[in-house]
Amino acid sequence: MPLLLRLIQEFKEFSHLINKFNMRRTLIIISLFLFSFVKYSNAQVLFEDYFTPERLRIDLVFAGNNEYQKIFLEELHAEKEWAGSKKNLIDTFGYGENLIEVYSYEGNNLIYSKGFCSLFEEWRDTPESKEVEMAFTNSLWIPFPKEKVKVVISERNFEDEKFAKIFSFNVDPDDKSIKRDIENDFTVTSILNNGASENKVDIVFVAEGYTRDEMAKFRSDAARFAGYLFEIEPYKSRKSDFNIWAVESISVDSGTDYPQQGIWKNTIAGSNFYTFKTDRYLTAPDHKKVVQLVTNAPCDAIYVIVNVNKYGGGGIYNYYGLSMSEGKYAAEVFVHEFGHSFAGLGDEYYNSDVAYQDMYNLKTEPWEPNLTTLVQFELKWKKFVSDLTPVPTPNDIKYKGLIGVFEGGGYSCKGIYRPFIDCRMKTNTAEGFCPVCVDAINRMIDYYCK
């Protein structure tokens, strides 16, 4: 039932009560009605009121430099299945450097939203962005609308961490230019199936740098990666909340690009090391290439397995995760990068080679759930810190195993704090995720499943 009809029905019930009570009680009834209005206006919308079972892919181009960005609409593409939650359609986390919002064209009601990050936004924090303008592809999914809608893209301001609109456009579902062609016929293999996609987290593993003759290896690698995930908490306890799929996307060449070594391969997702001139940063710069590979798969989270054993990877929130298929730390790198791409966790290390400069504003609170500048620590894990634990907490072994506020994180040794001495988001040798990260991951799983 649409929002207005629900409100009218409830107001009729209130009016019936008003006739029976005195003025004082009438004021109470009116207050309850106003509360109900606020409750409904901020509640999650009913999926069936606004959307079909399909999903709509929005292909965008982000362009600019370190001082400004512009967004351009490239095209729209209808895909077969919306795999996300049909109950939780409004973002409740506030994560990400950008935000997509969908409003009903008639009534201007917010009917869908989701935070996200991008490789372009990361590039804007590199020295190169001060010298040249560049453009990056970025594709987003929304449920396919039944009626005309307005789409708004916003960016987070560095100065105050608030979102500001930078681009908007209308989508008419009857527009004949919305593409419906089949972009690939790659086999989609089920590795784990626990039920209907709308009540599960659907992870899609994508093959990158695997030739046709290496598909058996990819299937084995994908099953091994699934095993890595469910060996660590909280995923181990939440295994029944996941479906896992593998897209057998075939590359001409085996491996990936090593620009720093002059090695170039013809691969399906176009991945490469040496992203932003950082040797171990492995990414697939053309985001549209990646999302086109999962057109036929139910998808909440994409993880690209690259057929190499050189150490490297990357993870970007609601974008993709990606890492090497083999190597000493294949499991640790995978769950670390998936922590970024799925749960929005921040890096807790501060002494590694990275390309970013002044990525965090120490005068504001970072959005990542496992980092704080103490500006608004009450919004983070303050409730988990014992009154006996000093804040900030010394980086001393005697505090190992305790939730505290340890200085060093987010690529900075000063001014940014993390919750634990060590965690999977800090090192590959940590025992696992800290309790704060476990809590954040569980909340994200709940968002998709409950």
Secondary structure, 3 states (H helix, E strand, C coil): CCHHHHHHHHHHHHHHHHCCCCHHHHHHHHHHHHHHHHHHHCCCCCHHHHEEEEEEEEEEEEEECCCCEEEEEEEEEEECCCCCCCCCCCCCCCCCCEEEEEEECCCCCEEEEEEECCHHHHHCCCHHHHCCCEEEEEEEEEEEECCCEEEEEEEECCCCCCEEEEEEEEECCCCCCCECCCCCCCCEEEEECCCCHHHCEEEEEEEECCCHHHHHHHHHHHHHHHHHHCCCCCCCCCHHHEEEEEECCCCCCCCCEEHHHCECCCCCCCCECCHHHCCCECECCCHHHHHHHHCCCCCCEEEEEECCCCCCEEEECCCEEEEECCCCCHHHHHHHHHHHHHHCCCCCCCCCCCCCCCCCCCCCCCCCCCCECCCCHHHCCHHHCCCCCCCCECCCHHHCCCCCCEEEECCEEEEEEECCCCCCCCCCCCCCCCHHHHHHHHHHHHHHHC
